Amino acid sequence: MYTPKNMAMTDQQAITAFITQNSFGLLVSSSLNATHIPFVLDVTVGEKGVLYGHVSRANAHWQELESQRVLVVFSGAHAYISPTWYDAKPAVPTWNYAAVHCYGVASLLNDTETQDMLDKLVTKYEPKLLQDKQIMPDEYQQKLRQAIVGFKIVIDEIQAKEKLGQHRSISDQQGVFNGLSASPHADAAQLAHYMNQRDIGKGNG
C-alpha cells in the first residue's frame, strides 16, 4: 500500500485498536482469490500478533491457505472530501480514509483450535451466547463446526495508513473537519468521529 511517511500509522496500540474496531476484513491469497470474513486479533502471540478466522468448507479458498503468505485488508472510516471545504484555491475533490494491511503465513487449525477461535469470536460480539445452550447447544455447534475450516495467520508485516488531510494547511484541515462534521452523510460523520478520536487532520496545529 502506498503510504507517504506523514500518513503512516506506526503506533502499535493504535493499529491494534483499529483492527479490533474494524475486524471485518478481506482475505486475499496469491491467486487473488478474496473472501470477506470477521477476524480475531491476538497480539500476545508472535512478534506482530496472530489473526484468527474461518471460512465455509464449501468455499474452496481454504484449500490454498496452508503455508501460504496472504494479505488481510482492514478498512476503516472513509468519505468524500469536497474542494469547497479548502481555504486554498484552486482545489480538487479527494477521498480520505484509514486502512491497515496485514501480511503473514496462514495455517489451518484443528478441531479444538477452531472451537477456541469460534469462542473468542462469539465472546467479542455476544459473550452471553456461550452460556445459552438453548440457542447454541454443544451438539449443534459441533455439527456446524464440521462445515467450516478455521485458520490462523502469523503476521510478519503491517502497513497502516491514515489519509486524513494532515498534509494540508491548518485552515484547510479545519475546513475539511468542519465540512465532514456538518455533512448529513453517515460516512462523513464516521470519518469526522475517527479524526476526532485520533486527533489528526483537525487543524489543531
Backbone torsions as a table, in degrees:
resi	resn	phi	psi	omega
1	MET	NA	128.0	178.0
2	TYR	-66.4	120.1	-175.9
3	THR	-138.2	98.6	173.1
4	PRO	-56.8	150.1	-175.8
5	LYS	-56.1	-37.5	-176.9
6	ASN	-78.3	-0.1	177.1
7	MET	-115.6	3.1	-178.2
8	ALA	-78.4	134.0	172.8
9	MET	-95.2	115.4	-173.6
10	THR	-113.8	-15.9	-178.5
11	ASP	-73.5	120.1	-175.0
12	GLN	-63.6	-36.3	178.4
13	GLN	-64.4	-38.7	178.6
14	ALA	-67.2	-39.3	178.5
15	ILE	-65.2	-44.4	178.1
16	THR	-60.0	-44.8	179.2
17	ALA	-63.1	-39.0	-179.7
18	PHE	-62.7	-49.4	-179.5
19	ILE	-63.0	-41.0	-179.7
20	THR	-63.0	-39.8	-178.2
21	GLN	-80.3	-22.7	-177.9
22	ASN	-125.2	53.9	-167.1
23	SER	-80.1	-4.5	175.9
24	PHE	-83.8	101.1	-171.5
25	GLY	-109.1	173.5	177.0
26	LEU	-111.9	114.0	178.8
27	LEU	-89.5	123.4	-178.6
28	VAL	-124.6	126.8	178.4
29	SER	-102.9	177.5	-173.8
30	SER	-63.6	-23.2	178.7
31	SER	-80.6	-1.7	-174.6
32	LEU	72.1	14.8	169.5
33	ASN	-69.2	141.1	-175.6
34	ALA	-137.6	140.3	179.6
35	THR	-136.6	133.3	178.4
36	HIS	-92.3	118.2	-177.7
37	ILE	-149.6	158.5	174.0
38	PRO	-79.1	147.4	179.1
39	PHE	-124.2	155.8	170.8
40	VAL	-118.3	128.3	-179.9
41	LEU	-101.6	129.7	174.8
42	ASP	-116.8	105.6	-176.6
43	VAL	-83.7	-4.3	-178.7
44	THR	-84.6	-7.0	-177.8
45	VAL	-112.6	131.6	178.0
46	GLY	74.8	176.7	-177.9
47	GLU	-72.3	-37.2	-176.8
48	LYS	-119.2	2.7	178.7
49	GLY	103.2	171.5	-179.9
50	VAL	-131.5	136.3	175.3
51	LEU	-100.9	136.1	177.6
52	TYR	-117.4	140.6	178.5
53	GLY	-158.9	179.5	176.4
54	HIS	-152.0	154.6	176.8
55	VAL	-130.1	162.3	174.8
56	SER	-64.5	139.4	177.2
57	ARG	-61.8	-25.5	178.1
58	ALA	-72.5	-15.9	178.4
59	ASN	-85.7	109.8	-175.6
60	ALA	-64.0	-7.7	-178.8
61	HIS	-57.0	-34.9	-176.8
62	TRP	-62.8	-25.2	-176.8
63	GLN	-70.3	-13.2	179.6
64	GLU	-112.9	18.2	-177.3
65	LEU	-94.1	-36.6	-172.4
66	GLU	-54.7	122.2	176.3
67	SER	63.5	18.8	-179.8
68	GLN	-108.3	145.8	176.9
69	ARG	-81.5	131.1	-175.9
70	VAL	-130.6	171.4	177.9
71	LEU	-123.0	136.5	172.1
72	VAL	-121.4	125.5	-178.9
73	VAL	-105.4	125.3	175.0
74	PHE	-112.0	120.4	-178.4
75	SER	-104.6	136.3	179.7
76	GLY	-109.0	-153.6	-179.7
77	ALA	-61.8	145.2	179.1
78	HIS	-156.6	153.6	-179.2
79	ALA	-166.7	156.9	174.4
80	TYR	-68.0	138.8	177.7
81	ILE	-116.0	116.6	-178.8
82	SER	-79.9	136.8	176.9
83	PRO	-66.4	-15.8	178.8
84	THR	-71.3	-13.4	-180.0
85	TRP	-83.9	-13.7	-178.9
86	TYR	-81.8	145.6	172.9
87	ASP	-76.9	-37.5	-179.0
88	ALA	-81.0	138.4	176.5
89	LYS	-132.9	149.5	1.4
90	PRO	-73.4	166.4	-179.3
91	ALA	-155.5	161.9	179.4
92	VAL	-128.9	160.7	176.7
93	PRO	-66.1	157.0	173.9
94	THR	-150.9	-176.0	179.4
95	TRP	-132.7	125.5	177.6
96	ASN	-103.7	149.3	-173.6
97	TYR	-167.2	171.5	171.8
98	ALA	-134.4	141.2	-178.4
99	ALA	-154.0	152.3	176.3
100	VAL	-130.3	130.9	175.4
101	HIS	-110.3	126.7	177.3
102	CYS	-115.4	130.0	177.6
103	TYR	-114.1	147.4	177.1
104	GLY	177.0	174.2	-179.0
105	VAL	-95.2	130.6	-177.0
106	ALA	-93.7	151.4	171.9
107	SER	-147.0	147.7	-177.3
108	LEU	-80.0	149.8	-179.6
109	LEU	-98.1	151.6	172.9
110	ASN	-81.1	-178.9	-174.1
111	ASP	-63.4	-41.8	179.9
112	THR	-65.6	-44.1	179.2
113	GLU	-64.5	-37.7	178.8
114	THR	-64.2	-42.4	178.1
115	GLN	-63.1	-40.6	178.0
116	ASP	-63.2	-40.3	178.1
117	MET	-63.7	-42.3	179.7
118	LEU	-65.0	-39.2	177.7
119	ASP	-61.5	-41.0	179.0
120	LYS	-65.3	-37.6	-179.6
121	LEU	-67.1	-45.3	178.8
122	VAL	-65.8	-40.2	179.5
123	THR	-59.2	-35.9	-179.0
124	LYS	-67.3	-40.9	-171.5
125	TYR	-101.4	-33.5	-179.1
126	GLU	-158.4	73.5	-172.3
127	PRO	-58.3	-29.7	-177.5
128	LYS	-64.5	-19.3	179.0
129	LEU	-63.0	-30.0	-178.5
130	LEU	-64.5	-24.0	179.6
131	GLN	-98.3	-6.1	-178.7
132	ASP	-94.0	92.5	-176.3
133	LYS	-78.0	-9.9	174.5
134	GLN	-75.0	-41.4	179.1
135	ILE	-80.8	-41.7	-176.2
136	MET	-127.8	70.4	177.2
137	PRO	-65.6	151.0	-176.2
138	ASP	-57.8	-41.2	-178.3
139	GLU	-64.1	-37.8	179.3
140	TYR	-67.9	-42.8	177.9
141	GLN	-60.9	-43.9	-178.6
142	GLN	-62.2	-40.1	178.9
143	LYS	-63.8	-46.7	-178.7
144	LEU	-69.5	-29.1	-179.6
145	ARG	-62.5	-25.3	178.4
146	GLN	-70.2	-15.4	-177.3
147	ALA	-95.7	4.7	178.9
148	ILE	-127.9	164.4	175.8
149	VAL	-127.1	118.7	178.0
150	GLY	-88.3	152.9	179.0
151	PHE	-151.7	163.5	173.4
152	LYS	-131.0	155.6	178.0
153	ILE	-127.9	116.1	175.8
154	VAL	-82.2	110.4	-173.7
155	ILE	-70.8	130.4	176.7
156	ASP	-119.5	-9.8	178.5
157	GLU	-153.7	138.3	176.9
158	ILE	-129.4	129.2	172.4
159	GLN	-116.6	119.9	-176.0
160	ALA	-127.9	132.5	-173.8
161	LYS	-134.5	137.7	172.4
162	GLU	-125.8	100.1	175.6
163	LYS	-94.4	90.7	-172.3
164	LEU	-122.9	21.0	177.9
165	GLY	76.9	15.0	-177.4
166	GLN	-68.3	-11.6	178.3
167	HIS	-86.8	-8.1	-178.6
168	ARG	-84.7	171.0	177.8
169	SER	-66.6	163.2	179.3
170	ILE	-57.3	-44.4	-178.2
171	SER	-67.2	-36.7	177.6
172	ASP	-66.9	-41.3	178.2
173	GLN	-61.3	-44.2	179.8
174	GLN	-62.6	-40.1	179.6
175	GLY	-64.2	-41.3	179.7
176	VAL	-67.5	-45.8	-179.3
177	PHE	-62.4	-41.1	178.4
178	ASN	-66.5	-38.6	179.2
179	GLY	-64.5	-43.9	178.5
180	LEU	-64.8	-42.6	-177.7
181	SER	-64.6	-31.7	-178.2
182	ALA	-90.5	-8.6	-176.5
183	SER	-69.5	144.6	177.9
184	PRO	-82.0	-5.4	-176.0
185	HIS	-84.1	137.0	-176.5
186	ALA	-63.7	-37.5	-178.7
187	ASP	-66.8	-34.3	176.9
188	ALA	-65.8	-43.2	178.9
189	ALA	-63.2	-39.2	178.9
190	GLN	-64.9	-41.1	179.0
191	LEU	-67.4	-41.0	178.1
192	ALA	-62.0	-40.4	178.0
193	HIS	-62.5	-43.1	179.3
194	TYR	-64.4	-44.3	179.0
195	MET	-61.5	-38.4	179.0
196	ASN	-68.3	-41.3	178.8
197	GLN	-62.5	-41.4	-178.0
198	ARG	-89.9	-13.3	-178.4
199	ASP	57.6	49.0	-179.7
200	ILE	-129.9	137.2	174.7
201	GLY	76.3	14.0	-177.2
202	LYS	-94.7	-6.4	-179.8
203	GLY	79.7	32.9	-179.3
204	ASN	-82.6	-6.6	-178.8
205	GLY	95.9	NA	NA
